[in-house]
């Protein structure tokens, strides 16, 4: 994955609309990229509903000519959203604030850093215990891609290192001060697919063994150590060779790759915290804290999983958190 979102050329805009010619030769009017809506000060938060059906106060909005809608929304503490649904598939990345989501008589706690994939027409409600911030990404996927993703319930997961970079890139390009704004789905498709498959990769199937659900909790406890296949196999009471085959088949990655990605996420979190607190970060010390042998080992793993160096990622974080 490259860190660039696409080509530099932009369509010619007037103040209100864009005229586009369809393959059939017809001209249609669409909303301009980066059209931003301002809510009336007399509206309550519950009234601030975009035509796509998303609630919360829009901090930033962007819409491409091909129908990709981006919305960074904020929610006041104590906000309750009744059960509602959306006609299109969308992703929600929780930027800040915990909240409880309810659907199908179930309740789930959502925390910052969670990526949630919502299929179309799935009813869900929200209770925001704290002031929160979400990045909403509303888009269409080709049928061949959509068929591989969950279709009946929301799926929550932690995005991969590349997925976290994609979220930062999208937020950076939403900034109206940025000179390269997304003009079409082509500019965003790669990032959207990365985020979608981050969620879809962990969807699981009926053929997955029940013990596989214990993999993520075990990794969250041991990822800073050098966790081995032998140790995990002993924990689960399985033969290491059988365990390796099942993990690769069900998760699409080896255990060592999964552990590396978790360590890189640990470094990303350390960088993000340093930026939010306005302090420098000792990369060598942070690398050791995240289970790397040394800073060089960390640099190689970080670049392999994100296509960025730690310093480049810090500059991206600073750009998205400024203003």
N, C-alpha and C positions, 0 to 999 in steps of 0.2 A: 504494500500500500504506500502510495506517495503522500506527502503532506499537503500537496496542492489539491484544491477542489476542482480544478478544471481550467478551461481556457479563459483568456482575458477579455475576449470580445463580448460586448453587451448589446442588447437590442436597442433600437432608437425608441425613446419614450416621449409621450407628451405628458401633460399634467394629470390626466385622468385615466387613460386607457392605452392599451396596445392593440394594434390590428395585426392579426396573424392569418396567414393563408393556409388552409387545410389542404391535404393531399387531393381532395376533390375540386380544389380551386375556389372554395368558398372562403370568405373572410369572416372571422369571428372576433369579438371583443373579449379580452380577458383582463383580469386585474394586473396592474403593473408589478414587477418584482419589487420586493421591499415596500409594498404598500403598508402603511402603518396606521392603525386606527386609534383614535383618542376617545375615551369614554367620557360622557357628560359627568360633571362633578355632582349632579343631582341624582345620578343613578346609585343604587346600592350595589354591593359586590355581587349579590345574587342576580342582579339585572345585567351585569356585564357579560353577556353571552354572545360569543362570536357566531357568525352564521354556521360555522362547523360544529357548534354545540359545546365548545370548551368554556369552562367557567374560570373564575379567578381574574385578578387584575393583570392585564397584559403589560409587562415591562418592556418587551420588545416583540415585534412580529415581523414576519417576512413571508412572502408568497411568490413562488416561481410561476412563470408562464405556463408550465406544464402541470400545475396543480399541486406542487409540494408546498405544504403550509407548515411554517415553523412558528412556535409561540413560546416565549419565556414568560411564565405566569407566576404571580405571587398570591399567597393565601394568608389571610389573617388568622391568628390563633383562635380556635374555637369554631372555625367555619365548618358547617355541615352541608354536604352536597347530597341531595336525595338521589335515589337510583336513577340512572340515565344511561343512554347508550349512544354510540356513534356509528354512522353508516359506513365509515371507511376504517381500514386497519390503521393503527397508529402506535407509536412508541412513546413512552414517558420515561424520562430520566429524572430521578429525584435529586435535585441540586442541594436542597436543604430542608430540614424540618421533618419530624416523624408524623405519620398519620395512619389511621386504621382504614383499610378498604374492605368493603363487604360486597360479596356477590354469591349467588346461589346458596344462601343461608350459611355462608362461611365468612369469617373475619380474619384478615391478615395484616400484620404490622409492617408498614413500609418505612424504610430508613434511607438516609442520604447515601447515594452511590448505587441505588438499586435501579435496574433497567427493567421496565415492564412492557411486554408486547401484548397489545389488545387486538383480538380478532374483531371483525365487523359485528355490530349488533349484539354485543354482550353487555347486559345491564350490570352496573356497578355503582356503589355509593362511596362517599368518603367523609371521614371525620378528622379534621386537622387539629391535633392536640397542640401543635406548636405553629408558629408562623413558618410558612414553607415556600419553596420555590421549585417549579417543575419546568423542564424543557419538553415541549410536545412536538412530535414530528409526525405529521399526517401525510400519507402518501399511498399510492397504488403500486403494487408489484406485479410482474408478469405472472400468469397463472402457474407456470412451471415452477416458479420460486415460491409462490404463496401456498401451493399444495404441500410443500415440505414443512410448513409452519403450523403451530396449533390453531385450531379453528373453533373451539368451543369454550375456552376459558382463558383468562389472562395468565401470562407466564412471567414470573419475576425471576431475575437472575442478576449476577454481578457481571458487568461487561468485561471483556478481555482488555489487555493493555491497548490494543489497536482501537477497540471500541471507545475507551476513555479518551483517546486522542481524537477520534471522530466527533465525540460530543463537544470537545473543546474547539475543534475546527468549525463546527456548525455555529456555535455561539459567537466565535470570533467573526465569522462572515455575516452574522446578523447585525453587527455593530454598524450603524449608518455611516460612521466615519471611515469604514473600510473601503478601499478603492476597488476591490474585486467582489462584487455581489453575485449570488447565484442567479443566473438568468434562465436556466432550464433544468429539467430533470437529469440531463447528462452530467451536469456539474455536481450533482448530489448523489447520483445513483450508487456509486462505489461506497460512499460512507453509509448510506441507508442500508445497503445489503450487508455490510460489516456489522452494523448494529442489530439488524434483524436476525442474522445467523448466530450472533452472540446469544440471543434469547432462544432461538429455535434449536441450537445445538444441545441445550440441556432439557429439551422438552421431554425426552424419554418416550419409550413405547411400551406396549403391553408385554413385549418379550424381554424387557430389561429385568435382571434378577433383583429381588427385593433388597439384597444387601448393598446394592450399588448406591442406595440413598444415604448410606453411611460414609461415602467417600468424601463429600464436601465437609461435613463436620470434622472428620479426622484430619483433613488437610488444614482446616482453620486452626487446629490445635498444634500441628507439627510443621507448618510450612517454613518456619524460621530455622528449624533443624535441617539436617540432611535426611529427609524421610526416604526410606528405601522401599522397593517393591517387596522385599522379604519381610520387613517390619509390618507393612500393611497387610500382607497375606496372613501373617501370624495373628494379627488383630482380628481379621475376618474369618480365620479358620479355613483358608483356601490355599491351593497350590499356587506358587508365584507365577508359573507359566500360564495357568488358566486365568488368573487375575489379570495379567498383562493383556491377554487376548480380549477379554471382556471389556476392559477399560478402553482399549483402542477401538473396538467395534462400536461401543455405545457412545463414547465421547469424541471419537475421531482424533484423539491425541494420545500419546504415551503418557505414563505417569510423570516421567521426568519433565516433559514439556508442560504439563499442567502445573507442576511445582514451580518451574521457572516463571511461568506467567503470573503466578500468585506472588512471587518475590518481586517481580517488576511492578505489579500493582502496589505492593508495599512501598516501593521507591516513589511511585507517582503520588501516593497519599502523603508521604513525607515532604515531597516538594510542594504539594498543594498547601499543606499546613504551614510550611515556612513562608509561602507567599502571603497567605491570609493573615499571618501574624507579623508580617513585615520584617522578617529576619533572614539572615543568610543560613545556608545549610552546609554542614560538613559532609560532603559526598562520601568520603572514605568511611567515616563513622556510620553514616546511614546505610552504606552498603553492607557493612558487617552486621548491623542491627537487622537487616532484611535477609540474612542468611547467605550472602555472597562471600566468596573467599577473600576478595579484595576489591578495590575500586575498578581495576581493569576488567575483572570478571563481570562486575556489575555493568560497566559501560558496554561490553559486548552483548550481554543478554538484553539490556535495555534497548539498544539499537535494533537488535534482531526482532524484538517483539513490537516495537513502535515505529521504526524507521526514523527515529529522532535520537539525539543525544540527550542526556539529562538536562543540560543547559538550554538546549532548544526547547525542551518541554517546559522548562521554567518560564522562558520568554512567552510561550503560548499561554500558560496559566496567567501570567501577569497581564497579558493583553485582554483576556476574557474577564478578569476581575477588576480591571481599571474602569472607572466611570460607572 
